[in-house]
Amino acid sequence: MITVAIIDNDDDTIQVFAEYLELLGVKVVLIGHSAEQAVGIYKKHRPDVLFLDLMAPDCDGISCLNEIRAIDPQANVIITATHLTAEDEENLDKLKPNEIILKPFDMKKLKAIFDKMIKTDHPAITHVDDAKKALVSFTITQALLQMSQSAASEVGSRLYAKYHCYFSDCLGHPEYLKDILQEIFGNGSDAIIKTIKEKLAAYGDQQPISDFLVVLER
């Protein structure tokens, strides 16, 4: 199993991102919030992949990547960033991270990256299903976080209190999600559902995602 460490100063990002990676079959072994932690984590634990926020506190991600490259020129480092300046692109080009992923994360790109790393002769159906669960969970969370952290927390709490359901379970039970959204936001839930639908549009021809969207839109 591929091991991953995540360095990001946003706890919500780490929580959602870690859940998504775990469902893809990737083991998140460590998390951190600063570039200093990133260097220490890599020195001590040598995860297979390190996700490094370009704007990590205490030290910029580029300087941190430079330190990690000095420790291990072959380190697998994926830079995450909200945006890139021309100077960032120039500096990163010299240090050659394995990938650069902009936020909000491109889930298809993430899955493709790990599909290349995970070597299996016969991918299990459960792996595919888990990836779709992770995709839906990630999409729901991102749509709610666009409103506020409290909105995401409230929906998650009520889902569990009423149905013992997590966001990752909503692929099989879209009616639960719809009920809670309407309970909390009333007619405002339509806008949230529209956002979720737009984010999943590229997967709308795949079951069970297509079934999820049909029930959510009723």
C-alpha positions in Angstrom: 0.0 0.0 0.0 1.3 3.5 -0.9 2.0 5.7 2.1 1.3 9.4 2.0 2.0 12.4 4.2 0.0 15.6 3.8 1.3 19.1 4.7 -1.4 21.8 4.7 -2.3 24.6 7.1 -6.1 24.0 6.6 -7.5 21.3 8.8 -10.7 20.9 6.8 -8.6 20.4 3.6 -6.5 17.7 5.4 -9.5 15.9 6.8 -11.4 15.7 3.5 -8.3 15.0 1.4 -7.1 12.2 3.8 -10.5 10.5 3.6 -10.5 10.6 -0.1 -7.0 9.2 -0.4 -7.8 6.4 2.1 -10.8 5.4 0.0 -8.6 5.2 -3.1 -6.5 2.6 -1.2 -3.7 5.0 -0.2 -2.6 5.0 3.4 -2.3 8.5 5.0 0.4 7.9 7.7 1.1 11.4 8.8 -0.2 15.0 8.6 1.4 18.3 9.3 0.7 22.0 9.1 4.1 23.6 8.4 7.0 23.3 6.1 9.3 22.6 9.1 7.1 19.6 9.9 7.3 18.5 6.3 11.1 18.2 6.4 11.0 16.4 9.7 8.4 14.0 8.6 10.2 13.2 5.4 13.6 12.7 7.2 12.1 10.4 9.8 9.4 8.4 8.0 10.1 8.6 4.2 6.5 8.3 3.0 6.1 7.1 -0.6 4.5 10.5 -1.5 4.5 13.8 0.2 1.7 16.4 -0.5 3.2 19.8 0.2 1.2 23.0 0.3 3.1 25.7 -1.5 2.0 28.3 1.1 2.8 26.2 4.1 3.5 28.4 7.2 7.0 29.1 8.7 8.7 28.5 5.4 7.5 28.6 1.8 6.9 25.4 0.0 9.6 26.0 -2.5 12.3 26.3 0.1 10.9 23.2 1.8 10.9 21.2 -1.5 14.5 22.3 -2.0 15.5 20.9 1.5 13.7 17.6 0.7 15.4 17.3 -2.7 18.7 17.7 -0.8 17.8 14.9 1.5 16.5 12.6 -1.3 16.6 13.7 -5.0 14.2 10.9 -5.8 11.5 12.0 -3.3 8.0 11.9 -4.6 6.6 15.3 -3.8 3.3 16.7 -5.1 2.9 20.4 -4.7 -0.6 21.7 -3.9 -1.5 25.4 -4.4 -4.4 27.8 -4.7 -2.7 29.6 -7.5 0.8 29.9 -9.0 2.7 33.1 -9.9 5.2 33.2 -12.8 8.0 33.2 -10.2 6.5 30.1 -8.5 6.4 28.3 -11.8 10.0 29.2 -12.6 11.2 28.1 -9.2 9.2 24.9 -9.3 10.5 24.1 -12.8 14.0 24.0 -11.4 13.1 21.7 -8.5 10.8 19.5 -10.5 8.0 18.3 -8.2 6.4 15.1 -9.4 3.1 16.8 -9.9 1.5 20.2 -9.2 -2.2 20.2 -8.3 -4.3 23.3 -7.9 -7.1 23.7 -5.4 -9.9 22.8 -5.5 -8.4 19.4 -6.3 -8.9 17.7 -9.6 -10.1 14.3 -8.4 -9.7 12.6 -11.8 -6.1 13.7 -11.8 -5.5 12.4 -8.3 -7.0 9.1 -9.1 -4.9 8.8 -12.3 -1.7 9.5 -10.3 -2.3 6.7 -7.8 -3.6 4.3 -10.4 -0.2 4.5 -12.0 1.5 3.8 -8.6 -0.8 1.0 -7.4 0.2 -2.1 -9.2 -2.6 -4.7 -9.3 -3.2 -7.3 -12.0 -6.9 -7.6 -11.2 -8.4 -4.3 -9.8 -11.2 -5.2 -7.4 -14.7 -4.0 -8.0 -14.7 -2.8 -4.4 -11.8 -0.5 -5.2 -13.8 1.1 -8.0 -16.8 1.5 -5.7 -14.7 3.0 -3.0 -13.2 5.5 -5.5 -16.7 6.6 -6.4 -17.7 6.9 -2.8 -14.7 9.0 -2.2 -15.5 11.2 -5.2 -19.0 11.8 -4.0 -17.9 12.5 -0.5 -15.2 14.9 -1.6 -17.7 16.7 -3.9 -20.3 17.1 -1.2 -17.8 18.4 1.3 -16.3 20.9 -1.2 -19.8 22.2 -2.2 -20.7 22.8 1.5 -17.3 24.4 2.3 -18.0 26.9 -0.4 -20.7 28.1 1.9 -18.9 27.8 5.2 -17.1 25.3 7.5 -20.1 25.4 9.8 -22.4 24.4 7.0 -20.3 21.3 6.2 -20.1 20.4 9.9 -23.8 20.8 10.5 -24.8 18.7 7.5 -22.3 16.0 8.5 -23.5 16.0 12.1 -27.2 15.7 11.2 -26.5 13.0 8.7 -24.9 10.9 11.3 -27.4 11.7 14.1 -30.4 10.9 11.9 -29.2 8.1 9.7 -25.8 7.0 11.0 -24.5 8.1 7.6 -21.3 9.7 6.6 -20.7 11.7 3.4 -19.1 8.6 1.9 -22.3 6.7 2.4 -24.4 9.2 0.5 -23.5 7.6 -2.9 -25.8 4.7 -1.8 -28.3 6.9 0.0 -28.7 10.2 -1.8 -32.2 10.5 -0.3 -30.5 10.9 3.2 -28.4 13.8 1.9 -31.3 15.5 0.2 -33.5 15.2 3.3 -30.8 16.8 5.5 -30.1 19.6 3.0 -33.8 20.5 2.8 -34.1 20.2 6.6 -31.3 22.7 7.1 -31.5 25.0 4.1 -35.0 24.7 2.8 -35.3 26.0 -0.8 -31.7 27.0 -0.5 -30.8 23.3 -0.8 -31.5 23.6 -4.6 -28.4 25.7 -5.1 -26.2 23.2 -3.2 -27.6 20.3 -5.2 -26.9 22.2 -8.4 -23.3 22.8 -7.3 -22.9 19.1 -6.6 -24.4 18.1 -9.9 -22.0 20.5 -11.8 -19.0 19.1 -10.0 -20.0 15.5 -10.9 -21.2 16.3 -14.4 -18.1 14.6 -16.0 -19.1 11.3 -14.2 -22.8 11.5 -14.8 -22.8 8.6 -17.2 -21.3 6.2 -14.7 -23.3 4.1 -12.3 -23.9 4.4 -9.4 -23.1 8.1 -9.7 -25.8 8.6 -12.3 -28.3 7.0 -9.9 -27.1 9.2 -7.1 -27.7 12.3 -9.3 -31.2 11.2 -10.4 -32.4 10.8 -6.8 -30.7 14.0 -5.6 -32.5 16.0 -8.3 -36.0 14.6 -7.7 
